[in-house]
């Protein structure tokens, strides 16, 4: 894909995230951040999430930016937990006995 296509995709995803955030803004900042993050986590394809994580978040509205940062932080925490849980050569991580 061309660099122009990637830029268009980033702009489209930023616009989508901002639209979700703006639709939830009336619920108050913290609830809007939480619900925006939940919506993106549940309904966006993993490739879409990866693209927005790598994008320039400074171009997002504050609610959308905080939601994306929260998703990224939670995903990193889960990856860290899985990595620690699944360390090679360690025993005691199987619930099968």
N, C-alpha and C positions, 0 to 999 in steps of 0.2 A: 504494500500500500504506500501511497505517496505521503510525503510529509504534510501536504495540504489536507489530505483526508484525515490524518491523525489530528490536526488542528481543528478541523470541522467537528470531529467526534468529541474532542475535549470541550469545545464550545457548546455542543448540543447537550452533553452530560451536565455541564455547569448550569445551563438554562433549566434542565429538568430538575436538578437538585434545588435550585432557587425557587422554582414553581411550587415544589412540594413544601418547602420551608415557608413561602409566602402564604400558601393556603392554610397553614397551621399556626401562623403568627398570632392570631387572635386568642389563642389558648394560653398565651404567656410565653416568655422566652424559654424557660427551662423545659416546659412540657413540649413546646414546639421543637426544640432540639432533640429531645428524646423520641418523639413520634416521627420526626424526619429521619433520624438514624434507623429507627425500627422499620420504617417503610423501605428505605434503601436496602437495608440488610435482607429483608424478606423477599423483595420483588425484583431487585436488580441482579442481572446475570453476573457471575464472578468476574468475567472479563470487563464488564462495565465498572464494577467496583475497583478493579485493579487500575483501570484507566484514570478514574477520578482520583484515586490515591496518589498517582504519579503526576497529576495535573497541578497547576498553579492555584492553590486554594485561596490565595489573597483576592482573587477575582470573584469569589462567592459572597453572598450575603452572610452576615455574622451567624445566623441560625444554621444555614446550610454548611458553612465552614466548620462550626463546632460539631455538627452531626457527623460529618465526614471524619473529622479528627477522632471523635469518639469511636466510630466503627473501626477505624484503623488501629487505634490503641487496643480495643477489645480483641480484634483479630490477632494482633501481635501477642497479647497476653495468652490467648488460647493456643497459638502456635508454640509459645514458650512452654506452656503446661504440657502439651503433647510431646514436645521434644524431651522434656525432663521425664515424663512418664514412660516414653518408649526408648530410653537410652539403651544402646546395644550393650550386651554383656551383663546386664543387671537382672536379678531375679526378683520375684515377688510382685510382678506387675500384671499377672494374669489372674482373672477371677475364675478360671476353669479348674483351679486346684493346683 
